[in-house]
Amino acid sequence: MIAAVVLTAGCTKETGYKTLIITGQNNHDWQSSSPVLKKILDETGMFSCEIAETPAAGGDMSTFNPDFSSYKLVVLDYNGDSWSDKTKSAFIDYMKNGGGLVVYHAANNSFPDWKEYNEMTGLGGWGNRSEKDGPYVYYRNDSLIVDETPGIGGTHGKRREFLVRTRIVDHPITKGLPARWMHGNDELYSLLRGPARNMQVLATAFADSAAGGGTMRDEPMLMTINWEKGRIFHTAMGHADKEGGPAMQCTGLIVTLQRGAEWAVTGNVTQQLPYDFPTAAGVVLRPDFKEITYKEALQNIRSYDIGKSTKNLVCIQFHITQLAGDKAGLLKAEEDLVNILKDEKATAESKKLVLRELSWMGTEYSVPTVKELLNNNDLKDEASFALSRIQSVK
């Protein structure tokens, strides 16, 4: 039986692909990361997650014996003692029969002596890994390099924000992603090595020497591996702090994890790319790990002041652009914006943002309310500009 299973709200009945998150030992803060992984996956509505904890280090691992066959997806947030031969055999059978697997961050450190596991992860680090375990794999000058050079397996420099580069743009997981996007403060794993068979490198990051431990080459961050009938999504990103921290709050990490999990189960991705996926311009964080809704954005933007994030505005802009050609929908959005202008509690800064939006999508419906703001010293310039733009449209 499983040593400990933590069931939380939303998992009392089947609501999606039944998912097992395995944790309990790690050189990282698994007590923080595993609940966040569950929240990220449950947020999609596609997964129903349970968290299974192994015995503590040095404990009786024979008591850890999940029924893998009852799950569609296994997520590994584990780096610790070896499983029993019985559990290893059951896991191998699960993957041979088409199981889905997500290898998360330090899980690629685990089980250095387990041949099948290392084939499933493709690349791994630490655990005395060396050339005996397989080559280095990385990009240099836009070419994928398989490097048999002797040396250690696994290192990283100081945590920092870094640029991720999408390498395979037509894979279901990465389709539609920006060519380059910024990731939140994280460990940039380098010098990973392993069998690397049946593996695709979906995205890389440049390990600069300025942060220490840099290889000055583009290291794999997102990978897929096919093993027997099973599909594996491997993300080297996501070092957890308390309550997740910036690496796990990064929208790029959240979205690629969600999409990678779906692909591991189905071989396809149906999730749409969200409005707040980061670009090369900067990191985008979701402190609560979920995409803000249009309704929430309309409420939140009322308290906007200079210096705060424009996330709410970007959400509203995205909603409006999605309504192209929908006259009724656009009018409803215009009404929503006008209601913010009428709200006495809304800040002047929020109303300035709204007036700028109305300047390009507003109609005669907005004119009476905008005209009233011409007498407001804080808003008269933006109101005048919006009014001239709206009335110039015939």
Stockholm file with secondary structure:
# STOCKHOLM 1.0

chainA/1-394         MIAAVVLTAGCTKETGYKTLIITGQNNHDWQSSSPVLKKILDETGMFSCEIAETPAAGGDMSTFNPDFSSYKLVVLDYNGDSWSDKTKSAFIDYMKNGGGLVVYHAANNSFPDWKEYNEMTGLGGWGNRSEKDGPYVYYRNDSLIVDETPGIGGTHGKRREFLVRTRIVDHPITKGLPARWMHGNDELYSLLRGPARNMQVLATAFADSAAGGGTMRDEPMLMTINWEKGRIFHTAMGHADKEGGPAMQCTGLIVTLQRGAEWAVTGNVTQQLPYDFPTAAGVVLRPDFKEITYKEALQNIRSYDIGKSTKNLVCIQFHITQLAGDKAGLLKAEEDLVNILKDEKATAESKKLVLRELSWMGTEYSVPTVKELLNNNDLKDEASFALSRIQSVK
#=GR chainA/1-394 SS CCSEEECCTTCSSCCSEEEEEEESCCSSCHHHHHHHHHHHHHHTTSEEEEEEECCCTTSCGGGCCCCGGGCSEEEECCCSSCCCHHHHHHHHHHHHTTCEEEEEGGGGGSCTTCHHHHHHHSCBCCTTCCGGGCCEEEEETTEEEEECCCCCSCBCCSCEEEEEEESCTTSTTTTTCCSEEEEEEECCCBSCBSCCTTEEEEEEEECCGGGSSCCSSEEEEEEEEEETTEEEEEECCCCCBTTBHHHHHBHHHHHHHHHHHHHHHHSSCCCCCCTTCCBTTBCCBCTTSSCCCHHHHHHHGGGCCTTSCCHHHHHHHHHHHHTTTCHHHHHHHHHHHHHHHHCTTSCHHHHHHHHHHHHHHCCTTTHHHHHHGGGCTTTHHHHHHHHHHHHHCC
#=GC SS_cons         CCSEEECCTTCSSCCSEEEEEEESCCSSCHHHHHHHHHHHHHHTTSEEEEEEECCCTTSCGGGCCCCGGGCSEEEECCCSSCCCHHHHHHHHHHHHTTCEEEEEGGGGGSCTTCHHHHHHHSCBCCTTCCGGGCCEEEEETTEEEEECCCCCSCBCCSCEEEEEEESCTTSTTTTTCCSEEEEEEECCCBSCBSCCTTEEEEEEEECCGGGSSCCSSEEEEEEEEEETTEEEEEECCCCCBTTBHHHHHBHHHHHHHHHHHHHHHHSSCCCCCCTTCCBTTBCCBCTTSSCCCHHHHHHHGGGCCTTSCCHHHHHHHHHHHHTTTCHHHHHHHHHHHHHHHHCTTSCHHHHHHHHHHHHHHCCTTTHHHHHHGGGCTTTHHHHHHHHHHHHHCC
//
